[in-house]
Every structure is written in C-alpha cells, then in structure tokens.
Amino acid sequence: MDFSKPDVEQFLRSYAIDDFAVSPDENQLVFSTNLSGKYNLWSLQLPSTFPVPLTFNNQSCQELVFDKKGRFIIAGFDNDGDENTQFYALPPHGGSLKAVVYNEGTRNFFPILSEDGKKLFYSSSNGNPTYLNAYCHDLETGEDSLISEGKEATTYFFGISSDETVQLYFKHLSNTYTLMYAKDKEEMKLLTPNAELQHTVSDAVFVTDRLIYLLTDYEADFTYLASFNLDTNQFNKVKELNKEGFGSLVYDKEQKLLYAVSNKGVEDGLYCYDLRKESWTVEETPCSVIEKITVGKSGAVYLLGRSATKPQNIYKRTDEGWVQLTNYQVPGVSESELIEPEVVNYTSFDGLEIEALFFKANAEQANGEIIFWPHGGPQASERKSFRAAFQFFLNNGYSIFAPNFRGSFGYGLSFMKMGMEKKARYC
C-alpha cells in the first residue's frame, strides 16, 4: 500500500522542551513542553514516563526550580512571548499558580532559592532596566529587598554560597567580554586576574563556601576550567582542552564531581572531574547538543539535548547507561527518513579554515538544488541540532549548506571576535 509523502505540518508539529527540573528525591521530573499544542508544565512520576499536566496557562516557561525540600516549585512565565518573565509558585502536583515576583512590564532572571526555601534571590529590570538590580524576596512576608544595583554593564545575580556570605555576579559587557565577581561580605572580588584584559567567564559554581570553580578563556583562546580561592584570592588554571572550550558546569556535591559540557564546533562533549582523585574522564552522551544538565543527590545525571535527526529529549544516566525519559520525534516520519549532516571544511578567501554542515538529500529525492543557510547571531553557530524545517527541505529534495563563518561561537574567542572585523562580511 502506498502512502502520501509527509507534509510540512508533520515536521513542524515536532514537540519541544523549554526547561526541566528534578525533585530532590528524584521521584518527579517536571518539564515545560508544547505537548498539548501550547506550552505548559508537565510531570513524570518516575520511573513512569507517562506525562501528566501540571499547568494550563498556555505559556512557555523560562525558569524552573524545585524547593530543596520538594515542597513547591518556582516557575518563570512570560505572557504570550513578551519576554517579561514573572515568577510563580505551584505545588509539585500542579494546580493554580501563585504570583511570587510580579511587576508588570519588568523582566526577571535566574531565580535561586535559599537552602531553607524561605528566600528567593533573583535579578530584575525593575528599577534598573539597563543594568539590572538583584533582589531577595522573602517568601514568608512577601517583601523584596534590594541587595545589589547593577552599574556600567548588565549585571546578573549568579549564585550564593550555602552559608549566604558570598554572592556571585556576572557582568556582561559584550558577547566577547564578560566578567564574574564574588561579593565576599562587602568586598567585590574579580575571579580572574585582570578586568582590563578582554576575556569571558561563562559559568561558575561553589564547591565549598570558600572555593569557586569557573569557566574562562582568560589569556587563552578556548574556555578552560579554573578555580578561585576566596581566602587566598588565588586564581588557578585546572584543565584546558585542545581547540575545545567548556560551556557549562554542574557540581555533584555528594560525589565531589564536576561535570563540564564542552563546545567543539558543531557538537558538544561531556567531561567529569573527580575532585578527590584529581582525575578526568570523558563521558558518553546520548545526543549531539546538550542544552541543560543537572545531577541528583543519588549521583544520577539528567540531560536535555537533541541531535540533527532527533528533537529535544530528556535523558537519565543509570548504571546501565543513558535512558531516554521522553520520546519526542517527528510525527509520522521514521528516523531512518531523516538526514544526518556531514561535517566539512573549506578555506576562506584569506586562508582561514571554516567548518560547515552539509545536509545532503537522499539520491532518490535530490532535485539538484542547495539551500545556503547562514545562521543568525552573528555570534552563534549552526550545530548538529534538530531543525524541523531542515528535515522538511531535505525530504523534498533540497540539500543544505550551513557554514560557521568567522564570528561563530564554538571555535575560540579570537575566531568569534573576527565577526566584528570588516572582512567578516565574507565567509
């Protein structure tokens, strides 16, 4: 029996996942998805993988945090895509949303709950739309207190030590110039040696209340792992990769392990650093691009990611390997019909080598046409990441050439800064 060719609606109806969080006891996974056609929060009561809806407000979720005792969830929603994220609380079983931080016309970022769940720290455009302010919201009294005022550059509240004596602040001057500070009591400490030397810091975590690990490209082209001791003010380089930079960092406090996601051009890698043994391991991953990673108290690793032929899915690593907790795919299209890209390199007009992805349509469907696809940003990159439109074009005979021209992310700081030069108009 013959069936009609998949139409564009099948490809564009592929489901997506915005964010996820795992309860402290790891019995519940909450995620934001458009499973019903519009974004809401859904829940998996692990080990069951049958999704149950928690909200019905039909809004995408930008932030998602579990209370450390599992009593409630903090979620950030905007209104119909206006990007003015407000914070709400809801019980783990779902239901009506309770406004926690709501100031119309403002945008709020990075909610961080205190260890006892009584305070919510966050950044906001409220009162300082250009540089942002940091606030502490008392969840018992409902009162907000200003704890820091951003100046000179957009400044985000980024973290706090477990004893609440040290705060982290991320200062964004440009995509190629970012700094991280620790406010130790009343003293602001730069975590890298010199603020005047242009560099970036992409992530930082507390390992103890007095020791911070961070990702930076200070005096280097690619981001590496470093540490900063708040007692000695000592900065140390810990681990550097060859032509590969780290992008995000997660700390497993129970096992004393650091997980670092690396960016190597069109795909990601995952590394584990054992602080006790001071040893590194390369971890296998279930997908090409890692969008979020977190670690439960049990030591289980949870990951949100996707590949060129598979939409976003959430995975859990067990002793037997990676287990896929969600099963998102292109409706009515088998994975064998989807096209994996070939990684190719070409030499630009000035001898610079450029990496690109070439999606080649199957011979029986190819129409001889090639779509040239320059990514946006410009300091972004085209990666081995699922695009419904790509797979629709390929299914209809069009091949796709997607270069990561100078200025693209994932090839070092100097390559990314080339995007600001005059010759950046050429690939």
N, C-alpha and C positions, 0 to 999 in steps of 0.2 A: 504494500500500500504506500502511495506517495503522499507526503505532507508538504504544505507550503513552507517557503523559506521564512526563518524568523524575521519579524518586522522590528522596526526601531523601538516600539513600545516595550517589547520584551527586554531589550538591552537596558533601556533607561529606567525600567522598573526594578533594577537590581537594588537590593536593600543596602543601607549604610549604617554605620555605628559612629556616633559622635565621641562618646566617652564611656568609661566603665569604672566601677569601684567594687571592691570585695569586702564583705563584712569581716570584723575582727575574728570571728570564729570560723570563717571561710565556708559557712553553710549557705551563703547567699551572694549572688553576683547580680549587681544592678547595672543596667546599661541604657544609654539613650539611643533610640533607633526609630526608623520610619517604617517599622514592620506593618503598621496599620494603614500606611499611606501618608501619615503625618507623624512628626517626631513626638515621642513620649518616652517616659521611663518604663522599662520592663525589668522583670526579675526572673532569675533562675534559682530555684531552691536545690542547690547541689546535693547529691550528684545528678539529680534530674536536670535534663536540658530542655524541658518544655517551658516556653516563656509565658509569664503571667504579667498583665499590665498593672502598673502602679499609679500612673497619672493619665489624665485625659485632657490636659490643657493644650495639646497640639502645638507645642513649642519645642525648638531644639534646646538642648542642654549644653552649656559651655563649661560648667564646673560641676564636679560630683565628688563629695567627701562623706565618708562614714564617720560618725562619732566613734571614738576609740573603744567605747564600751558597747557599741552596737545599738544604742537606744534610739537614734534618729539619723537622718541623712540631710546634709546640706546640698542643695542643688541650685545652680545658677541658670536662669532662663531669661532670654530677651523676649521682645514682643514682635512677632511677625518679621523677624530679621532686622530689627532696628539696631542691633548690637549693643543696646543699653541693658546689659546683664544686671539683674537684681537677684538677691539671694533669698531662698525659701527653705523652710524645714518641712520634712514629712516623716511619718513613721516608716519603719522598714517594710511593713506590709502594704504601704501605699495609702492613698486617700487624698483628702483635701490638703492644699498647700498653705503653710503659714508664712506670711511675709516676715523676714528677719531683717534684711537690709533692703529698703525700698525708698529710693529717692528718684522721682520721675525726671527723665532727661539726663541722668547720670549713668556712668558705666563703671562696674565693679569687677575686680580681678583677684585671682589667686586666694580663695578662702582657705585659711589654715586654722584648725581647731586646736585649742589647748589640750593638754593631756587629760584634764579632768572634764573636758567638754563644756565648760562654763563660759568660755570666751571664744570669740571668732575674730581673728586678725585678717585684714584684707586691705587692698589698695583700691582707690576710688578717684574718679574725676570730680567728685563732689567737693566744691570749694577750691579746686585747683585743676581745671580742665587741661592745662598744658603739661604740667609736670607731675600731677597726681599727688595725693596725700595717702598716708597709711593710718588706719583706724583700728581700734579694738572695740568690738561690740560685746557688751555684757548680755549674755543670753538669758540671765535671770531677771535683770532690771529693764532690759531693752535699751539701755543707754549706750551711746557711742562716745569714745574719747579719741582725740587726735593724738597720735604717737609720733608722727614724723611728717614733715612738709617737704615735698619734692622741690628741688631747685636746680637750675642750669640744664637739666635734661630729664626726660621721662624716667621716673624712679618708682620701682615696684617693691613692695614688701615681699621678700622671697622665702623667708624661713625664720624659725625661732628655736633656740635650744630648749631642751626638756625642762630645765630649771628657770626658763624665761628671762635669763640675764643677758642673753646675746641675741640680737636680731640681724638678719641678713637683708641687704638691699641691693637690688640690681638696677644699675643706671645705664640707660640705652641712649647713647649719643648718635649712633647710626648703625646700620646693619654690619658694618665692619669695625665698630668701635663701641664696646660695651665693657662695663666695669662692675665688680662686685665688692661691696663693703660689709664689714661686720661692725655693728654698733655694740661695743663691749662696755656695758654700763653707760657712760656718757661719751666715751671716746669712739670716733669713727675710724676704723682700720681698713685700709685698702688691702685686699687679699693678694694682689700681685705687686711686684716691687715698684713699679713706676707708672703713674696715671698718664704721664705726658707721652709715653710711647704707645702709639696706636696698636691696639690688640683687642681681643674679645674674650669674654668669660661666658660660657653657655649654661653652666649648671653648677650647683654646689649643694652638699649635704653635710649635716653634722654626724660625725662618727662618735664623738663624745661632746660634752658641753664645751670643751676647750680645744677640740681638734676638728677642722673642717677639711673635707676633700672637695676639690673643684676641677672643672674642665676649662682649660685656657690655651690660647696659642701665643702667650707672652714670649717674645723673642723667638718665635717659631712660625712655620708656615701652616702646620696642621695642629689641631687641638690635641692636647695631651692631658693626662691625669696628674694633678699636683695636690699638695697638702699645705695647710696653713695652721701653725700652732699659735693660739691666742695668748699663751703665756710668754712665749719667747719671740712672738712676731716673726717667726721663721717660715719662709716660703721654700718648698722643696718640690722638684720635679720627681714624679714617681714612675710614670710609664708613658713612653712615646712609641707610636706605631710608625711604620714606614709608608709614607704617602697615604695615610688613612687617619682621619680625625675622629675623636669621640664627640658624640652629640648630646647624650643624656646619661644620667647617673641615678642609680637607686641603691639604697643601703639596706641590707638584711641584718638588722640589729641582733637577732637571736643567734645567727650562724656566723656573724662577723665577716660577711661577704659583701663586696661591692660589685654590682652589675653595671657595666658600661656599654651603651649602644654606640657603635661606630658608624660613621658615614663614609663609604668608599665609592664615590661616584654614583652609579645608578642603583646601588643596593646597600643594605645595612648589614652589620655584623654584630655579634654579641660576645662580650668577654666577661670573665669572672675573676676578681682579685680577692684572694684569701688573705685577710689582714693578719691572721695568726701565723700562717706559713710564709707569707710574703711571696705567694706563687700565683701565676696566671694560667688560666685555661681558656681555650676558645670553645664557645658553646654552639651547638647546632641550633638552628632556628627553623620554624615551620613556614616562614614566608620571606619574601624579599625585602619588604619595607616594614619597619617596626614603628608604630605610631605612639604606643604607650606601653610601659612595662611596670609592674608592681610585684612586691613579694609579700606573701602572707607569713604569719607567725610560725607556721609549720615548715617554712622554707620553700613552699611551692611558688613557682614563678608563673605569673599571669601576664599575657601579652595580647595587645591589639595590633593586628598587622594585615597586610594584603600583598598580593603578587600580581603580575601582569594579567594572569588568567583567573584570578580568584579575588572576589570583593573582600571588604573588611570582614574579619572574623576574630573571635576571642579564643585564645588557646591557654591551656594549663599544662605545665610540665610536671609529670609524675616520675616515679622511679622507672616506669616502663617507657618514658619518653613523652613527647608532646601529644596532648589530647585536645581535639577541636571541640569547644563547648557550644559554638553556634555553627550553623550550616548555611551560610549565605552564598548564593551562586546566581548565575544568570537564569531567570525563569525560562524553562522550556528549551534551554540550549546546553548541550553537554560540554564538559570541559575540554573534551577532545576536539571540539569545533573552534576553540579559542586559540589565539596565536601568541606564542612566546616571542619576545623580541631578540634580535641578535645584537650584541654589543660590538660596535665598530669604531674605528678611529680614523681620522683623516687629518691632513696637515693644512693649516690655515695659510693665508697669503704671506705671513711673516715667519713661517716655520713652526708656529705653535701647534702642538697636537691637541685635537679636540675629540672628546668622546661623544658618541651618539648612540641612540637606539634606532634600529631598523626593524620595523614590523613588516614582514613580507607576506603578502596574501598568498594563500594556497594556489598552486598552479592551475587547478581546475576552476578556480573562481577569479583569478587575476585578470584585470582589464587593462593592464599596462600603465595605469595612472599611479602617481605617487603624490601623497599629500605631504607638504613641507610644514612641520609643526614647531615653531619657535615658542618655547614656554614663556610665561609671564614672569613677573617679579620686579626687576630683572634678576635679582639675586635669589633665584630659586633654582630648580633643576628638574629635568624630566627623568623619572626613575622607573624601575620595574614595578609600577603600581597600577592597579586596575583602573582603567578608564572605559566606561560603557560605550562612549562614542567611538573610541579607537576600535573596539571589537566589532561594532556595527559596521564601520567603514571597511574593515578587513573582511568581514563576512560578505560584503558586497563587492569585493574585488579590488579595493584600493589598498595599496601599500602605504606605509607612513614612515617618514624620516624625521626624527626628533633629536636635534643636536643640543648638547650642553655647551653652548658658546661661552666665550670669555665673559666673566661676571657671574657664572653659575656657581651655586653652592655645592660643596662636597669635594672640591679639588684644591683646597688650601686657601689661606687668606689672600695671598698675592694674586691668585687666579681670580678670586671674587672681586678684588679691588680693580682688576683690569676692566670691569664693566663700567667704570667711571671715566675711562680714558676715551679720547676722541675716536680711536680706531675700534672701539667696542661696537661700532655700527656694522662691522664686518664679522662674520662668523669665524 
